[in-house]
């Protein structure tokens, strides 16, 4: 039996599961947070990213929100070193979404198929 997993994806718009994935974690205007079980999205919400308005440490601000949201996994295109260590240190698994030239799906697809993404590690 699959456990429920909380997955976050930085997105460029507030269009729910159809939102376009953002290329930049800290600068993304929104974060889509989904509860996924057995590749089925049980619930989701789009949150304003506090990092988008920050002048420094944008990724760290976004990461703090994901820790508060009890996120298990974040799937993203890229993030800075500080945010990487903060997420990693809080037990949040970091997965790589392909960059702009390879990205083909909306955020909901990546949330449902997070197991197919590669893990980012040091």
C-alpha beads as a LAMMPS data file, in Angstrom:
LAMMPS data file: protein, C-alpha beads

122 atoms
121 bonds

1 atom types
1 bond types

-500.0 500.0 xlo xhi
-500.0 500.0 ylo yhi
-500.0 500.0 zlo zhi

Masses

1 110.0

Atoms # bond

1 1 1 0.000 0.000 0.000
2 1 1 1.431 3.374 -0.997
3 1 1 1.680 6.092 1.616
4 1 1 0.472 9.603 0.995
5 1 1 3.337 11.888 -0.065
6 1 1 3.334 15.707 0.013
7 1 1 4.945 17.030 -3.163
8 1 1 5.726 20.663 -4.006
9 1 1 6.452 22.105 -7.445
10 1 1 7.351 25.741 -8.195
11 1 1 4.932 27.148 -10.785
12 1 1 4.625 30.322 -12.843
13 1 1 0.859 30.793 -12.478
14 1 1 -2.046 30.022 -10.187
15 1 1 -3.778 27.582 -12.545
16 1 1 -3.898 24.609 -10.189
17 1 1 -2.676 21.309 -11.589
18 1 1 -2.493 22.837 -15.078
19 1 1 0.081 25.430 -13.945
20 1 1 3.284 25.710 -15.916
21 1 1 6.371 24.575 -14.019
22 1 1 8.751 27.426 -13.191
23 1 1 12.417 27.116 -14.090
24 1 1 13.476 28.925 -10.892
25 1 1 12.610 27.675 -7.401
26 1 1 13.180 30.877 -5.423
27 1 1 11.763 33.232 -8.071
28 1 1 8.635 31.192 -8.857
29 1 1 5.536 33.245 -8.043
30 1 1 3.711 30.199 -6.626
31 1 1 4.296 26.759 -5.134
32 1 1 1.882 23.937 -5.939
33 1 1 1.636 21.532 -2.993
34 1 1 -0.090 18.188 -3.628
35 1 1 -0.916 15.144 -1.551
36 1 1 -0.308 12.122 -3.772
37 1 1 -1.090 8.488 -3.102
38 1 1 -0.476 5.721 -5.644
39 1 1 0.041 8.246 -8.467
40 1 1 -3.335 9.837 -7.731
41 1 1 -3.579 13.424 -6.474
42 1 1 -5.867 13.439 -3.439
43 1 1 -5.741 17.196 -2.799
44 1 1 -3.701 20.227 -3.754
45 1 1 -3.276 23.936 -3.155
46 1 1 -1.359 26.772 -4.772
47 1 1 0.510 29.010 -2.335
48 1 1 2.175 32.363 -2.978
49 1 1 5.949 31.879 -2.811
50 1 1 7.428 34.204 -0.151
51 1 1 10.785 33.902 -1.931
52 1 1 9.439 35.634 -5.037
53 1 1 9.176 38.928 -3.130
54 1 1 12.405 38.541 -1.138
55 1 1 15.483 40.529 -2.119
56 1 1 17.935 37.903 -0.843
57 1 1 17.794 34.172 -0.001
58 1 1 14.745 33.597 -2.217
59 1 1 15.160 29.824 -2.228
60 1 1 15.565 29.749 1.540
61 1 1 12.269 31.623 1.993
62 1 1 10.495 29.209 -0.351
63 1 1 12.080 26.281 1.487
64 1 1 10.870 27.530 4.884
65 1 1 7.301 27.489 3.576
66 1 1 7.712 23.905 2.345
67 1 1 9.038 22.828 5.744
68 1 1 5.985 24.456 7.396
69 1 1 3.736 22.634 4.897
70 1 1 5.317 19.297 5.917
71 1 1 6.471 18.631 2.363
72 1 1 8.154 15.285 1.670
73 1 1 9.369 15.923 -1.889
74 1 1 10.072 18.963 -4.039
75 1 1 10.345 18.562 -7.817
76 1 1 12.082 21.426 -9.588
77 1 1 14.266 22.502 -12.482
78 1 1 16.990 24.239 -10.468
79 1 1 17.769 25.701 -7.037
80 1 1 20.644 27.355 -5.214
81 1 1 23.092 25.683 -2.888
82 1 1 21.673 27.240 0.302
83 1 1 18.145 26.096 -0.500
84 1 1 19.468 22.649 -1.434
85 1 1 21.121 22.194 1.971
86 1 1 18.142 23.626 3.863
87 1 1 15.645 21.321 2.130
88 1 1 17.975 18.337 2.395
89 1 1 18.644 19.059 6.081
90 1 1 14.909 19.045 6.770
91 1 1 14.424 15.648 5.131
92 1 1 12.806 16.930 1.943
93 1 1 13.746 14.805 -1.066
94 1 1 14.775 16.908 -4.086
95 1 1 13.914 15.687 -7.597
96 1 1 14.957 17.103 -10.976
97 1 1 12.364 18.202 -13.544
98 1 1 13.889 18.504 -17.046
99 1 1 14.871 22.021 -18.135
100 1 1 12.826 24.230 -20.468
101 1 1 13.977 22.533 -23.680
102 1 1 12.894 19.073 -22.409
103 1 1 9.945 19.982 -20.161
104 1 1 6.712 18.760 -21.725
105 1 1 4.077 18.469 -19.026
106 1 1 2.104 20.600 -16.577
107 1 1 2.733 20.559 -12.827
108 1 1 -0.008 17.989 -12.151
109 1 1 1.679 15.463 -14.426
110 1 1 4.980 15.853 -12.569
111 1 1 3.198 15.528 -9.214
112 1 1 1.558 12.250 -10.270
113 1 1 4.748 10.893 -11.841
114 1 1 7.323 12.098 -9.313
115 1 1 8.825 8.613 -9.001
116 1 1 10.127 8.842 -12.576
117 1 1 12.235 11.942 -11.821
118 1 1 15.911 11.763 -10.904
119 1 1 16.979 12.647 -7.375
120 1 1 19.400 15.536 -6.936
121 1 1 22.202 14.703 -4.527
122 1 1 25.640 15.969 -3.625

Bonds

1 1 1 2
2 1 2 3
3 1 3 4
4 1 4 5
5 1 5 6
6 1 6 7
7 1 7 8
8 1 8 9
9 1 9 10
10 1 10 11
11 1 11 12
12 1 12 13
13 1 13 14
14 1 14 15
15 1 15 16
16 1 16 17
17 1 17 18
18 1 18 19
19 1 19 20
20 1 20 21
21 1 21 22
22 1 22 23
23 1 23 24
24 1 24 25
25 1 25 26
26 1 26 27
27 1 27 28
28 1 28 29
29 1 29 30
30 1 30 31
31 1 31 32
32 1 32 33
33 1 33 34
34 1 34 35
35 1 35 36
36 1 36 37
37 1 37 38
38 1 38 39
39 1 39 40
40 1 40 41
41 1 41 42
42 1 42 43
43 1 43 44
44 1 44 45
45 1 45 46
46 1 46 47
47 1 47 48
48 1 48 49
49 1 49 50
50 1 50 51
51 1 51 52
52 1 52 53
53 1 53 54
54 1 54 55
55 1 55 56
56 1 56 57
57 1 57 58
58 1 58 59
59 1 59 60
60 1 60 61
61 1 61 62
62 1 62 63
63 1 63 64
64 1 64 65
65 1 65 66
66 1 66 67
67 1 67 68
68 1 68 69
69 1 69 70
70 1 70 71
71 1 71 72
72 1 72 73
73 1 73 74
74 1 74 75
75 1 75 76
76 1 76 77
77 1 77 78
78 1 78 79
79 1 79 80
80 1 80 81
81 1 81 82
82 1 82 83
83 1 83 84
84 1 84 85
85 1 85 86
86 1 86 87
87 1 87 88
88 1 88 89
89 1 89 90
90 1 90 91
91 1 91 92
92 1 92 93
93 1 93 94
94 1 94 95
95 1 95 96
96 1 96 97
97 1 97 98
98 1 98 99
99 1 99 100
100 1 100 101
101 1 101 102
102 1 102 103
103 1 103 104
104 1 104 105
105 1 105 106
106 1 106 107
107 1 107 108
108 1 108 109
109 1 109 110
110 1 110 111
111 1 111 112
112 1 112 113
113 1 113 114
114 1 114 115
115 1 115 116
116 1 116 117
117 1 117 118
118 1 118 119
119 1 119 120
120 1 120 121
121 1 121 122
